[in-house]
Every structure is written in structure tokens, then in C-alpha cells.
């Protein structure tokens, strides 16, 4: 992989980075700063794949939990699990009662 003819290894060889992964990581950070909407798309994709929770999706997207819920609903993505503290408490109560 080269950008404008410059390979990550060249930046490492100049001791500007410790290794090629650092070069790639910085490139990804730059892309995400330049295009914050990509963070949202990644968060939605991972949430739909059920690899992250709603809270983690909001964190990745850089938005509040409520904004994430709104965004998912607007995109037609079904919310998984309880949506409020009250629902979590009710689920926990039902679980405790089921264990009796």
C-alpha cells in the first residue's frame, strides 16, 4: 500500500513511527476526524451485527444514547434489549422472580 508513492515502511525507516501499524492507526484517526459521519456508520453496522451494545454504539458514534436511539429508529434499525432504566429494572426483577 502506498499513498502518493510513499509506503508506511518508509515512515518507519525514518523513525517517524515505531511500526507500520502506527502509521495505519494515525491514518484511520485522521480519516475519522475528517469524516465524523463514518463513525456513525461504523457504529450502526456493528450494532446491527450485534457485536456491540447500544451504549457502545453511541460512544463510537460520538453522540448521546438518546441520539443513537433516534438515529437507529430513523434508519429502521430495531432496538435490542431494554431502552430505559425502568425497563432494565423490570427485567432484573423478572429474572430474580424466575430464580425463586
N, C-alpha and C positions, 0 to 999 in steps of 0.2 A: 504494500500500500504506500502510495506516495502522494503528497499534496504539492502541486506546482514543482514536481521533481524532487522534493525533499522528503526523505524517508525518516520515520521515527528514530531509527537506529542512529542516524547522523546527529540528532539532537542529544542522544545518549552519549555518543562518542565524544561530543564536545563538552560533556559533563554538565549539560544544562538540565538534565533529568537523570534519575537513578536508573530507570529502565524504560522499555518501550510501553509498558502498561501505564506508567505515569503520564506519558505523552498522550496516550489514548484517553485516559481519565480526564485530563485537563481539556482535551478537545471536546469530550462529551459535556463537561461542565459549561464550557463556553457556548456550545450549541443550546443547552437548556436555558442558559441566561438570556441568550439572544431570541429564543423561541419558547417562552414560558407555556404556550399552549401545548407544546409537546409533552410537558409534564402531566397535563390533564389527560391527554390521550393515553399515555402510558398507564396512568392510574386507573382509567376506565377499563382498559384492556385487562389489566391484572385483576381488577375487581370482578369483571365478567368471567374470567377464568377461575375465579375463586381461589386465587393464590395469595390474596391479601384481604384484610378486613376493611370495613368502611372507614374506620379511623385512619388506618394506614394509607388508604387511597386519598383521603383528604390531605394527609401530611405530604404525600408525594406531589399532589397537585398544587400544594401551597395555598389551600383555601380552607375555610371553616367546615366543620362537619355538616352543618345545615346547608351550606352552599354546595357541598358534594352531593348531598341527598337530592337537592333541587336539580342539579346538573344531570344526575343519573336518571331521575324521573323524566326530565325533558328529553333525554336520549332514548327513553323507552326501556331502560335497564331496570329490572326488578330488584328491589332492595331485599337483601337476605338477612334474616335474623331480626331481632328486636330493633326498633327505631328510636326508642326513648328509654330514659332511665326507669320510668314506670313499667314499661314492658319487660325490661331486664329483671326488675324486682319481682314481677308477676311470674316470669319464667322460673326464677330461682325458687320462689315459694312453691310452685307446682312440682318442681324437681324434689324439694325437700319432702313434700307430702307423699310423693311417689315412693320415696325411700323408706317410709314408715311401714 
